Amino acid sequence: MRLFVYSILVLSVLAGCNQTKQNANSAPVNEAKRQVQVNQAATEKKEIVNSPTVAEHLEQIATSIPQVESAKCVVFGNTAVVGINLPPDMDRSKVGTIKLSVAEALKKDPYGVDAIVTADMDLAARIRKVRDEVKIGRPISGFTEEMSEIIGRIIPQLPRDVAPVPSPESKEPQMPNANL
């Protein structure tokens, strides 16, 4: 009986080895047919060289969306912030829809792919003020604090981005007091 079991095991191993040899000696599979091609979904961002031209270009894209009355854009470094003005009596849900439409239109443009869009009237007015000052020749470097405040209001603080504050008495980091 043992001889029978051993012979079955030996035959199974040989059959398995034989299969591997056949696959190794078979004709090579065409690799081009096996590869899956995926179209790139996101537009690749271009380096912004001429800020005023890019700002005007992004403003035109934003105003091409129906019900956007006007748009102002400020470009500093490789970041663009677009403020859009909508009719004042517009429903809040419609404002969100139009803001999303503007963001989708900008996403298709290589300069606007990472642009920040706001429909907040106060922020749009601040962006318009900075844009007008830049147009008359004032350097954008003078407005960095204003722009950081604008972006800080648009992009909220995420809890996971908060770094623990070190305690003066100990070297161990402590979480900031939530009651402040």
N, C-alpha and C positions, 0 to 999 in steps of 0.2 A: 504494500500500500504506500509506503514511504517513497518507493521508487517512482510510483505513479505521480505523486504530488510534486516530487522534485523535477520530474520530466516536464510537467505542466508549467512549473515556474520557469524553467530554463527556456522552454518554447515561448512563453510570454515575453521574457526579456529579449530573446532574439527577434521576435516579431516587432517589438517596440524599437529595437535598434535598426531593424530593417526599414521601418517607416521613416526614421530620421534620415537614413542614407538616401532614400528615394526623394524626400523633400529637398535635401541638400543638392542632389544631382539634377533635380528638375529644372526646367527653364526658368530664368529669373523673371519675376513679376515686374511689369512695367510700373516703375515708381511714380511716374507722372499721372497715371490713372488712379493711383491710391491716394494721392495728396488732395486735400480739401482746400479749395481756395476761398478765402473770406475777404469780402470787400471791407475796406477800412470805414468804420462807422463815424468816427469823429474827424472833423477837419483839423489838419495840423496847423498850429499857430505860427504865424509869420512874425519875424522880428520887426518892430515898429521903428522906422527910421525917421519919417517925417510926421511928427505928431499932429500938426494942424490939418494936414491933408487927411490923415486917418480919422481924426475927430469928425471932420465934415462928412466923410464917407459913411461912418457909423451913424451919424445923425440922419443922413438920407435914408439909410436902411430902416431906421426906427420910424421915421415919419411916413414911410411907404405902407405901414400897417394901418388899416382903416381905424378911424376914431382917435388916432394919435394926433393931437393938435400941433405939437412942436416937440422937439427933442434937442437937448444940449449934451455934449460929450466932452469930457476932459480926459486927456491921455497923458499919463506920466510914467516914464519908464516903459515897461511893456504891458501896462495895465490900463484899461479903459473903463470909465464909469459913465453910464448913460442915464440921464434923468429925462423921463417922458412926462409931458403934460397932457392930461385927458380932460374931457368935459367935467366941470365941477359937480354936476348933478348925477353922475354915473354911479350905478350900483356897485357895491364893493366887490361882489363876485365877478362882475364884468371887468372891473379894473384888473383883478388877478389874471383873468383870461387874456386880456390884451397885453399885460406885462409878460406873460408866458409866450405869447405870439411874437413879441419883440425879441425876447431871449432866443427863441427858436430861429428867427430870421438872422440874428447876429451869430448864432452858432454855426450857420452855414458859411459864414464869411471867415477867411483865414485871420483877419485882424480882430474880429469880434468874437471869436470862439470862446475866450475867457472873460468877456466883458461882464461888468456888474451892472444890472439894470434896476432902477428904482422908479416907482410911480408916486412916491411920497411927495406932496406939494412943497413942503419945507426943504427937503433934500434937493429936489429939482431946482428950486430957486437958488439954493447955495451953489449947486453945480453951474447954473447959468451965470451967477456972479463970478465964479472962478474962471469960467470959459470966456466971459467978456473981458476980464482983466488980462488973461493970457493973449487974447486977440489984439489988445492995444499995446502989447509988448512987454508986459510984466512977466518975469520968469516964473515958471511953475514951481521952482524950488522955494519960493516965498509962500506957497500955498500948501506945503506938505502937511502942516498941522491941520489945516482945514480939511484936506482930503483924507487924512487918517481918521478924523472925526466922522466924516461922511461915510467912509467904508465901515467904520466901527458900528455905526447905526444900522447899516444895511445888513452886515454879516454879524449875527449874534455870537455871544461868547458860548462855546460849548463846554459842558462840564469836564469832558475828558481832556480838554486843552489847558485846564487850569493847573498850574504847577503849585505844589505845596510851598507855603511860606516858612522859611526856617525861623525857629524861635531864637531870640537873642541869648537865652540862658543855655540852651542845649544845641547840639549840632544836628539833632534829628529834625527832619522837616515835619511841620504841623500843618494841618488844614486850616485855612482862614476861617475866622468866626463868621458863621452864616447870619448872625443877628445884627451885624453892622449895617 
